[in-house]
Amino acid sequence: MEIRVREKKATIDLVENPIPIKYDEVPVYTKEDYEARINKVYDFSEERGYSHVLVYGDREHFSNVAYLTGIDPRFEEVLLILEKGKTPRFVLGNECYAYADKIEFDVETILYNPFSLMGQPDYDTPTLLDIFKGSGIKEDSKIGLVGWKHYESSNHTLENSILDVPSYIVETLCQLVKRENIDNATDIFQDNDYGLRTTLSAKEIVNHELNGTKAARNVYNLLKNLKEGMTEIEASGFLNIDGEPACVHPMINFGQTHTSYGIGSPTYHKKLELGDSLCVGMAYRGSLVHKAGVYINKPEDLTEEQRKIREDFVHTYFASIIAYYENFKIGNTCGDIYDKVDRVLGDGEVGGIKKFGIALNPGHLIHTDEWPNTPFNRGSKTVIRSGMGVQCDYTATSKDPYLTIHVEDGFVIADERLREEIKELSPSCYERIEARQKFMREVLNINLPEEVLPLSDLPGVCFPYMADLSTILVKA
């Protein structure tokens, strides 16, 4: 069935008259939360016969260790050593060593100089080999080693053969343990079906919703303050960034060249011109909001040929967004979602070739890192389930600058029980979610399933004219 799209004049009350954030309703993670997460790791250890699970982290790859401890390494590497029945041991550099005092549960902290920054004081600390021996690691141990990527079987690699942590850690382990007894165990956290961080709790959802709310309002504030002649870095000032940690750098790009980079940071020299393609995105942990389009006020700002091609492209893309949201139901598969989007984008051919296509995946999972994994692939059997945190994030392929478009927002899938937990934890959070659902249904005319909880105040919003935010695309 064809999905028809039209333009509509609309005020987005969600950002023009926002529902206030009540910070006293945002839950904190407790000692019990972290202990429960670690106990789930022990469950995996028993199933797989691991004697120890070692979780590596660094400045960029912080999410797995932060999930278990609340510590995101600020400057250094860290290594968490877990053995069921024993106190967790946390190996840290100089600056994280003091930072780890914020951990509320029982943990042994071990200072290890080589994790410190270069040139810092060289204290008399044990060697990594001695730390491993002191942790009970020996010849017959079996180790689950967690980095930041798990590698499935493919033409490129054998499953579990790649260990994506610094080689000196692996080499030191291999002085005690046979290499074949060390598994890449990152899937414990990031597998699409059973990974601990790929199904969110009500507490996590409330925290991610807070971040999605702030990101959406900041992106909209920037968009409505755009003016010709403004540089990318001048525009970035309207993001009103606070001290909340980000999971990606802000992306503000003007013009065909900069926009084509996709993920570039703002510069001091590129100025906005009428007819420029542009993209604006920012993310706090748990939610990224990104909008892209062309800086025009009306169709007549383009040539007649450009107008005709662009309308077809933009309307087709937004029709795929409609199909995406309307089919996001518990029990459907992620392969179903891929097929729905692909069918809309590829409906019709020019010279025997599909008009448009999917670039990357039609969406991915999100946590404190922006892309832990994605099940949205052709033929994926992963079932949409309650607790999934998802980014509606994909582009349609094209080469012309006036065909730039992107509508990215985060949402969560939640059954009735999880919805009630969220509402009880934070009534204001749920009030915002319900307002977004109403907007998507009554303004965008999208038949949004009850289990889809939008985390952004710009949910599914597509601006066909980035210089005139009073016009949006809706389902006809």
PATI-647676 format. One record per residue: x, y, z of N, C-alpha, C, O in turn. Coordinates in steps of 0.02 Angstrom, whole numbers, plus 50000, padded with zeros to 5 digits. Layout:
# residues N
XYZXYZXYZXYZ ...
END
This chain:
# residues 476
500424994050000500005000050000500445006250000500905006850041 500315010849954500715016849948500585021650007500015022650027 501125024450033501075029350087501155036250056501675037750026 500655040350062500675046950032500885052150085500735051450144 501245057250062501525062350106501335069250080501275070350019 501225073950126501075080850106501425085550155501655083650208 501455091950134501725097150178501155100050220500575100150200 501345102550279500845105350324501165110850365501725110150389 500805116250374501015121550421500825119250492500255117550505 501315119350535501185116950603501675120150652502255121350637 501425121450712501845123750768502025117650809501585113750829 502655116750823502875111050862502875113150935503385115350962 502305112350968502225114551037502705111051084502885113851136 502935105051066503375101351110504015105251125504305104551179 504245109351076504845113351088504685120751096505075124451126 504125123051068503935130051077503645131351146503745136651175 503275126451172502985126851240503145120451277502695116351290 503775119451294503995112951320503725111251389503625115651431 503605104851400503435102351466504065102351509504565099351489 504055105651566504675106451606504985099851627504635094851639 505645099851631506015094251659506025094851735506185100251761 505875089551770505905089451843506495085051863506435078851865 507045088151878507655084451891507615080151954507975075251961 507175082052001507115078052061506765071452048506755067052092 506495070551988506175064251970506655059451934506475053751921 507245061851918507715057651880508075052951929508425055251974 507995046451921508275041651970509025040951964509315041751910 509345039352020510065037952020510155030352024509725026752048 510735028051999510895020952004511215019452071511665023052093 510965014352104511165012852172511655006952175511795003652125 511915005952235512345000152249512004993652226512324989352196 511364993252240510984987152222510934986252146510954980652121 510864991852110510834991452036511484988552008511464984051966 512054991152031512694988852005512834981652025513094977751985 512654979852086512764972952108512324968152068512544962552051 511724970152051511284965852011511574964951941511534959451913 511854970151913512154969651846512754964951847512834960751803 513174965651898513764961151904513544953951913513854949351886 513014952851951512754946051961512514942951895512564936951885 512254947151850512054944551785512664942351744512624937651705 513224945951753513844943851720514064937051748514294932751710 513984936151813514164929651842513724924051814513964918451806 513104925551800512664920451769512944918251702512954912251686 513174923051662513494921251598514124917051610514254912351573 514514918851661515124915251677514974907851691515334903451667 514464906651730514284899751746514064895951684514254890251674 513654899151642513414895851581513984893951535513964888751502 514494898251531515034897251483515664894151512516134892551477 515654893251577516234890151609516824894851618517394892651624 516694901551619517234906351631517414906251706516984906351749 518064906051719518284907051788518294914451805518164916451862 518454918651754518494925851763518204929351702518244926951646 517914935151715517734939851661518124946251673518094949251727 518494948351622518894954451626518584959651579518504958351520 518404965451606518064970651568518534976551560518724979751609 518724977851497519184983351482518794989651467518244989451441 519094995451484518795001851467519325007151456519875006751484 519165012151416519595018051409519155024051393518535023651398 519465029651375519085035851367518515035051318517955037351330 518645031951262518135031151210517685025151223517075025451212 517975019851247517605013551255517445012451329517735008151362 516985016551354516855016751426516225013151447516135011651507 515775011651400515085010051418515015003551458514615003251504 515394998451440515304992051475515534992551548515194990151593 516114995551558516364996151627515955001151667515865000251728 515715006451635515285011251670514625008051690514355009651743 514365003651649513745000051664513814996051728513334995351766 514404993351740514504989051799514734992851861514644990451917 515024998751852515335002151909515105009351919515165012051974 514855012551867514705019651870515305023951854515255030151855 515885020851840516495024451823516595024351748516645019051717 516635030351718516825030851648517535033651647517645039351667 518025029851624518725032051626518805038851593518625039751535 519085043651629519125050451604519745051551562519715055151512 520315048551580520935049751543521305043251526521735043251483 521125037851560521575032051562521195025651543520595025651530 521595020251543521295013651534521115010751603521405012751654 520635006251604520465002751666520324995451648520194993751590 520344991151698520184984051688519834981551751520114981751806 519224979151743518834976451798518884968751795518724965751744 519104965751850519184958451853518634955551897518594957151957 518224951251867517654948351903517744940851909517864937351860 517664938351970517674931151984517124929852036517124932852090 516654925552019516094924452063516334922152133516764917852138 516034925052184516214923352252516794927452280516954926852339 517094931552237517664935752259517484943152250517074944852208 517814947352289517704954652281517974956852213518534955152195 517584960652174517834963152110518474967152120518544970752169 518944966252073519574969952075519594974752016519464972851959 519754981052031519734986351981520444989151973520714992152019 520734988051914521424990151900521394997051867521064997851815 521755001951895521655008951876522315012651872522815010651903 522325018151834522885022751833522825027951887522355027751928 523285032651888523325037551943522685041451953522435042052009 522405044151898521835048751906521175045051916520735047551951 521105039251886520495035251898520505032051967519975030251994 521095031351996521155028052061520765031852114520405028752154 520825038452115520435042452163519705042852142519265042652185 519595043352076518905043852049518495037752070517885038252080 518815032052075518465025852091518185025752162517815021152180 518375030652203518085030952270517335032252269516995031152320 517075034352212516355035552208515955029052204515345029052212 516295023452191515955016952187515665015252256516025015452306 515035013452257514695012252321514735004952344514685003652404 514815000252298514834993252319515554991252335516024994952323 515624985352363516284982952386516724981252326516544976752287 517284984652319517744983452263518444984752287518564989452326 518924980752263519634981852279519944985752222519954983452165 520204991652237520534995652186521284994452188521594994152241 521584993652128522294992152121522604997252075522394997952017 523105000752099523455005652058523965002052014524374998152037 523935003651949524395000651900524665006251857524315009051816 525305007751866525605013651835525525014151759525375019551734 525625008751721525585009451648524895011651622524835013751565 524375011251664523725014051644523715021651651523275024951624 524195024451687524215031751697524455035151634524725031951589 524355041751631524595045551574525355045951574525675045351626 525635046951515526355047151507526655052851550526395058351552 527205051251582527565056351620527325057351690527645061151727 526785054151711526545054951779526985051051828527365046651807 526945052651893527365049251942527325041651937526785038851929 527895038451941527945031251934527985028052003528525027152031 527405026452030527385023452097527585016052093527585013052039 527735013252149527935006252152527305001952152527035000352205 527075000152093526454996352087526604989252062527124988152031 526154984552075526274977752050526244977451974525954981751942 526554972351946526514971251874525834968451857525474965951900 525664968851793525024966151772525014958551782524504955651799 525594955351771525624948151782525484946451855525124941651869 525774950351900525644949051972524914950351990524634946852032 524614955451959523914956851972523484950951949523014948951984 523634948251890523254942551865523354936451910522874932851925 523964935151931524094929551977523714930552042523424925752069 523724936652068523364938152130522614937652125522254937152175 522374937652063521654936952050521454929652040520884928152024 521944925152048521794918052042521804915451971521574909951958 522064919351924522104917151854522714912651847523264914451865 522594906651820523124901751814523024897651750522594899251709 523424892451742523444888851679522774886051657522614886251598 522374883451704521744880351685521154885251688520584883151683 521294891751696520754896751696520454897451626520784896251576 519834899551624519514901251561519264908451567518884910151613 519474912751521519364919851528518864922451476518924920951416 518384926251499517954930151455518214937351454518164940851505 518494939551398518804946051394518344950851355518174949551297 518154956251387517664961051359518034967251335518364970651375 517974968751271518244974951244517674979651225517304981851269 517594981051160517034985251140516694982751077516184985451057 516974977451045516644974450988516674966850993517174964051015 516124963650973516114956450966516104954950891515744958150853 516484949950871516564948450800516224941850783516444936550805 515694942350744515334936250724515734932650670516184935450639 515554926150659515864922450605515724925850539515154927950526 516224926350497516134929450431516704927250387517124923150406 516724930050327517274928550282517924931750305518464930150281 517864936350352518444940250373518774937450436519374938550446 518404934050477518674931850541518304925750567517744924550546 518614922050610518284916550645517994919250709518284923550742 517404916750726517074919250786517524918650847517854913550858 517544923950887517924924350950518684924450940519044924150989 518924924750878519644924550868519974931350880520574931650893 519584936750874519874943450883519744945850954519174945650978 520264948250986520214951351052520394958651044520964960251026 519914963051056520004970151039520204974351098519964979951107 520654971751140520934975751194521684976351179521944972551138 522044980951213522754981651198523134975051202523014970951246 523594974051155523934967651148524334965851211524404959951226 524594970851247524994969051305524584965751360524854961851399 523934967251362523494963951410523414956551391523454952151433 523294955451326523214948551302523864944651310523864938951332 524424947751292525074944451297525234942551369525524937151382 525054946851416525174945351486524734939551509524964935051544 524104939651489523654934051505523924927551478523874922351511 524204927751418524444921651385525064918851419525264913251403 525364922551464525914919751504525634914951558526004910851586 524984915451570524674911251621524164906451591524064900851616 523824908551537523254904951510523374903551436523654907851401 523174897751411523224896351340522764901151301522214902751324 523004903351243522624908251203521914905751187521444909651186 521854899251174521184896551157520704896651216520104895551207 520954898051276520524898551334520314905751350520024907151402 520454910251302520244917251310519734918851256519904918651196 519124920351275518584921851229518454929351226518544932951275 518264931751168517964938451163517254937851190516824934751159 517134940951247516484940251281516084946751280515644947751322 516234951151233515884957551230515144956651216514744961051233 514964950951186514254949751172513834949451235513224950551233 514144948051292513774948051356513414954751365512864954951393 513714960051341513424966751350513064969251288512594973151293 513284967151228513064970651167512734966251115512584968551060 512614959951130512244955851082511534958651073511224960851121 511294958551011510644961450997510064958051033509564961251047 510134951651050509584947951080509644947351156509144948051191 510244946051181510304944751253510794949351289510894948751349 511114954051253511594958451284511294962451342510734964851338 511684963051396511414966351456511244973651443510784976251475 511594976951398511464984051385510984985151326510874990851306 510714979851298510254980751242509514980051262509074980351219 509394979151326508714979551353508744984251413509104982951461 508374989651410508424994951460507924994051517507374991551507 508144996051576507694996351634507315002951634507485007451595 506815003451677506435009651682506895015451704506815021051679 507365014151749507835019351770508245021951711508335027951702 508505017251671508895019351614508475023451565508715028351537 507855021351554507425024851507507295032051530507305036651489 507165033051594507035039751620507665044151610507605049951591 508245041351624508865045151613508985046651540509185052251523 508855041851496508955043051424508435048051397508585051951352 507835047851425507325052551404507515059751422507405064351383 507795060551480508045067251500508535069751448508495075551427 509005065451428509515067551380509235068751311509455073251276 508755064551290508435065651226508035072151224508015075551173 507725073851280507355080051285507815086051277507675090651238 508365085951314508835091651309509135092151239509195097651212 509335086551211509635086651144509155089351092509345093451050 508525087151094508035089451044507905096951050507875100451000 507845099351111507705106451121508305110651099508215116251073 508905108151109509495111851088509575111951012509745117050983 509435106250980509465105950907508955110750877509115114350830 508345110750904507835115250878508035122550888507925126850845 508325124050946508535130850960509055133250909509035138950888 509505128850891509995130650840509655131750772509785136750738 509225127050753508905127550687508505134050680508525137250627 508145135950731507725141950725508135148350726507875153750710 508765147950746509205153850748509695154250690510125158550689 509635149650642510075149850584509955156150542509385158250533 510495159050517510455164850474511005164450421511545161850434 510845167150363511355167350310511965171150335511905176250369 512555168750316513175171950336513445169550402514015171250420 513065165550439513285162850503513775157150492513665152950448 514315156850530514775151250525514515145350565514085146050608 514795139550550514585133450586514725134050661514315132050702 515295136850678515475137450749515035142550784514875141750843 514825147850749514355152750778513685149350791513375150350843 513465145350744512835141850752512855137050811512355136250846 513435133950822513485128950875513355131850944513165128250991 513445138450952513315141651016512585140951038512435141251098 512135140050990511425139351007511245132351032510655131151047 511725127851035511585121251063511525121351140511275116651170 511745126851170511665127651244511925121551282511595119051328 512505119251262512775113051292512925114151366513255119051384 512685109551409512835109951480513375104751496513695102051450 513475103251558514025098851577513865091451572514285087251589 513265089651549513085082651540513565079451490513655082151436 513855073551505514305070351457513945068551392513375066451392 514305069551338514035067851271514275060951250514775058451276 513915057951203514155051551176514435052351106514755047751080 514325058151073514655059751010514795067251011514485071051049 515255069450969515375076650962514795079850924514505076650880 514625086050939514105089550901514285089850827514875090550808 513785089450785513875089550712513475095350683512865095250682 513825100550660513515106250627513895107450563514475109550564 513575106050506513905106350442513485110050391512885108650384 513795114750355513465118650302513805117150235514415116550231 513385116650183513665115950116513785108750096513855104350138 513815107650030513865100850004514485097150030514435091350050 515055100550029515675097050050515645095050123515775089250139 515485099750167515485098150239514925093350256515025088750297 514345094250227513785089750242513935082650219513725077850251 514315081950164514465075250138514905071250186514925065150182 515255074750231515665071050280515225067150329515435061850354 514635069550341514155065850382514235066850457513735067750492 514855066750482514945066950555515475072150575515785071450627 515565077250534516075082250549515855087050604515255088350613 516345089750639516225094850689516215101750656516485102550601 515915106850688515875113550658516565116850650517025115450688 516605121250600517225124850586517095132350592516525134550598 517645136250591517595143450597517495146950530517315152850528 517615143450474517645146950411517055145950364516935150150321 516665140450371516115139250324515505143150346515255142350402 515255147450300514665151550314514055148850278514105146150223 513485149650309512865147050282512615151450225512595157550231 512425148250169512155151750112511485148650092511365142750104 511045152650062510415150150038510535144649987510945145449942 510185139149995510275133449951510775128349976510855123049946 511125129850032511595125150060511235119050089510705119750120 511525113150080511325107550122511625108650191512135111950199 511295105950242511545106750310511325101050354510835097650340 511705099850406511505094950456511685097450525512195100750535 511265095850573511355098050643511185092150688510645089350684 511665090250731511525084850777511935085450841512495088050840 511645083150895512005082750958511715077050999511155074850988 512115074551046511895068851086512185069151156512785069751165 511745068651204511955066651270511885059051274511565056051231 512185056051324512185048751326511485045851329511085047451373 511345041451281510705038151279510235040751226509715037751214 510405046251193509955048851143510305053951099510615058651124 510265052951033510535057650985509965060350943509515056650922 509975066850929509485070050886509865073450829510315077350841 509665071850768510025074350709509525075850654509105071650637 509565081750626509125083750570509565086450513510045090050524 509385084650452509755087050394509255088850339508715086050334 509455093650299509025095850244509385101250203509995101450200 508985105550171509255110750129509005117550154508405118250169 509445122350158509275128950185508935133150131509255137150096 508285132050125507865135850079507225137750116507035134550165 506895143050091506255145350121505655142350086505125141550117 505735140750023505175138449982505455134649922506045135249907 505025130749888505265126849831505595131149777506065128949743 505345137349769505605141649716506325143749725506635146749681 506615142249784507315143649795507765138749756508375139549753 507455133549727507815128749686507575129349614507065132449600 507945126349568507715126249498507115121549491506985117549536 506755122149436506165117949425506355110649426505995106549455 506915108849393507125101949391507315099449461507135093949481 507675103649498507865101749566507245100849610507215096149650 506755105149602506145104749642505795098149631505585094849679 505725096149569505365090049552505715083949581505395079649612 506365083449571506745077749596506745077649672506675072449703 506845083749702506895084049774506235082049808506245078349857 505675084349782505035082649813504935075149812504705072249862 505095071949757505025064649753505475061249806505265056649840 506085063649810506575060649857506365061649929506345056849968 506215067849947506055069350017505405065950038505365063250093 504905066049995504265062850013504355055250019504055052150063 504755052349975504875045149979505235043450044505075038550077 505735047450061506105046250123505645046750183505665042450227 505225051950186504785052650243504255047050245504055044850299 504045044750187503585039050185503905032850217503565028950249 504565032150207504915026450238504945027350314504925022450351 505015033650337505005034950409504325032950439504295030150493 503795034550403503115032650426503065025050432502835022450482 503285021550379503265014250380503675011450437503485006450469 504235014550450504685012450504504325012550571504305007450606 504045018250588503725018950653503095014650658502965011550710 502695014450606502055010950610502135003350618501675000050641 502705000750599502814993450604503234991450663503414985650670 503394996250706503804994750765503354992050821503154995750866 503204985750816502754982450864503104976550896503474972950863 502974975550960503254969850995503034963450959502454962450945 503524959150945503384952950910503594953050837503764947750809 503584958950805503864959450738504624958350742504924959150795 504934956650686505654955750686505994962050658505684966050623 506624962750675507014968450649507124967650574507214972650539 507114961550549507134960450477506504963050443506534965450386 505934962650478505314965450452505384972950442505184975650390 505674976350491505774983550487506214985250427506074989850389 506764981550419507204982750362506814982150297506874986450253 506424976950290506064975750228505554981250214505474983350157 505204983550266504714988950257505034995250230504784998350184 505594997150260505955003150239506225002350168506165006750126 506534996650156506834995350091506304995450036506424997849980 505724992650052505184992450002504944999349984504805000749925 504885003750033504665010650019505195014449980505035017749930 505805014050002506345017749969506475015149899506645019049854 506405008649890506565005649825505975004549780506045001249728 505395007049799504785006049759504835009949694504785016049694 504925006549640504995009849575505725009849554506175010149596 505845009549489506525009249464506635014349409506175016249374 507255016449402507465020749348508025017249311508565016249339 507905015249249508405011649211508585004949241509155002649235 508095001649273508204995149303508544995349371508694990149400 508685001349396509015002149461508535005349511508175009949493 508525002949572508095005949623508235013449629508815015649626 507705017249639507785024549644508235026449702508715030249693 508065023949760508445025549820508605019149856508345013849840 509035019649906509215013649944509415015550014509495021450030 509495010550057509685011650126510435012350131510805008150106 510665017650163511375018250179511465016250253511075018450296 511955012150266512035009050332511405004950349511155001350305 511155005450410510575001550432509985006050446510085011950463 509375003550438508805007750458508715007550534508255004350560 509155010950569509105011250641509615006850676509925002450646 509705008150740510175004250781509975004950854509545009050871 510275000850896510165001350968510605006850995511105008850964 510425009351054510805014851084510825013751159510355011151190 511385015851189511455015751262511855021951280511745027251251 512315021451327512735027251342513235028351286513495033951278 513385023051247513745023851184513225024451128512685021551134 513385028051076512885029751026512675023750984512105023450960 513125018850973512965013150931513275006850961513815004850940 512945003651010513214997451037513144991650988513564987150987 512604991750948512484986350900511864988050860511504992850876 511724984150807511094984950771510844978250746511224974450716 510204976750756509904970650728509514972150664509204967650636 509534978350640509114980250583509484978950518509754983450485 509474972550501509804970150440509304965850402508824963350430 509444964950338509014960650297509034953550325509564950650336 508444950750337508394943950362508494943150436508494937450461 508574948650473508684948050545508084944850580507514946650568 508234940050624507704936650661507614939450731507194937050769 508004944550749507924947650814507224950450822506984954250779 506894948550876506194950650887506184957250926506554958150974 505754961650904505654967950940505354966451008504834963051013 505674968851061505474967051128505444973251173505714978451157 505104972451228505054977851277505744979251305506114974651322 505914985751311506554987751338507064989651286507604992051303 506914988551222507384990451169507444998051165506935001551160 508065000651168508185007751155508435008451084508945005551066 508085012351043508195012450971508305019550945507995024250970 508745020150896508815026350858508505025250789508705020750752 508005029450772507785029750702508315033850666508315039950668 508765030450632509365033650606509565030250541509895025050542 509385033150485509635030650422509565036050368509135040450373 509985035550319509945040050262509755036150200509865030150195 509465039650153509335036750087509895039150041510085044950042 510155034550001510725036149959510535040849902510025040049869 510965045849892510885050449836511545054249829511955054249875 511655057349772512275061049759512175068549753512665072349756 511565070749745511445077849735511375081549801511025079049846 511685087349809511665090949873510965093049894510815093249953 510535094649845509865096849863509415090949882508825091849894 509705084849884509325078949905509525076749976509355071249997 509885081050012510075079350081509455079150126509055083750125 509395073750165508845073250213509035068250267509345063150253 508845069750328508965065050382508505066750440508445072550459 508185061650467507725062450524507925057350576507745051450570 508295059450627508535054750677508295056850747508395062450769 507975052050780507725053050848507745046350884507745041050852 507765046550950507765040350990507085038751018506665043151029 506975032351029506355030051061506485023451096506995020251085 506005021451138506055015151175505425011151162504885013951154 505505004551160504935000051156504764997751228505204995451264 504144998451247503954996851316503264993751318502784996551291 503214987851349502554984851359502194988451416502464993051447 501594986251431501184989851480501514990051548501494995151583 501824984551568502144984251634502724989251638502784992851687 503144989551586503704994151586503465001451583503755005851614 502925002551546502655009451543502425011751612502525017551630 502125007351649501895009051717502495010451763502465014951805 503035006651755503635007851796503925014751781504115018351827 503945016651717504205023251698503775028751727504025033651754 503115027951721502645032951745502705033851821502665039451846 502815028351856502875028751929503535032151949503545036151996 504075030651913504725033651927504725041151914504985045051954 504445043151856504475050251836503835052151798503815051351737 503335054651833502715056851799502845062051745502505061851693 503315066651755503435071851705503755068851642503605071051587 504185063951651504475060451594503915057251552503905057951491 503465053951586502925050551549502445055451518502145054151465 502355061151549501935066351520502235068751454501865069751405 502885069651452503205071651389503135066151336502995067651277 503225059951356503155054451309502455054151279502375053451219 501945054951321501255054651296501115060551250500745059851201 501395066451265501305072251221501615070951152501345072951101 502185067651152502515066051088502115060851049502055061350988 501845055851084501435050951050500825054351017500655052850960 500515058851054499945062451028500135066650967499775066750918 500705070050970500945074050914501055069650852500845071450797 501375063950861501515059650804500865056950773500825056050713 500375055650816499745052950790499285058250761498985057250708 499235064050795498735068950775499005074350728498625077350691 499665075650730499955080650687500305077450627500185079250570 500735072550641501085069050587500645063750555500815061250501 500095061950587499615056950562499915049950558499685045750519 500435048650597500755042050599500365037650648500225039650704 500205031650626499855026850668500355023550715500565017950704 500535027250767501085025150812500845019750860500355020750896 501185013950862500995008850910501075011250982501495015550997 500665008651027500655010851097501335009551130501525013151176 501685004351107502315002551140502905006951120503445006251149 502825011351072503365015751050503355022151092502865025951090 503885023351131503925029151175504465033951148505055032651158 504265039351115504765044051088505145047751143504845050051192 505805048351136506225051651185506435058651164506795062051201 506225060751105506435067251077505825071751068505285069351052 505915078251079505375083051067505305084750993504885088950975 505695081550950505625082250877505495075450846505835073750797 505035071450873504985064450852504725063650781504145065350766 505145061150737504935060050668504845066450628504585066250573 505065072150654504945078550621505435079450563506045078650571 505165080950505505565082250445505395089150418504825090550400 505905093550416505815100250389506025100450316506625099750301 505555101250269505755101450199506125107850180506495107950131 506015113150219506365119550206506695121750272506365124150317 507345120850275507685121950339507725129250359507905130950415 507555133750313507525140850330506825142950352506725148750369 506355138250351505665139750371505405133750410505145128950381 505465134050475505285128250517504535127750529504305123450566 504135132150498503415131850507503095126550463502505125050470 503485123650417503235118450372503565111850389504175111350395 503145106650397503405099850409503065095050361502565096850330 503325089050356503005083850317502565079550362502745078050419 501995077450335501525073250372501255067950325501315068350264 500955062850355500625057650316499975060450287499575063250324 499875059650223499265062450191498655058150207498105059750185 
END
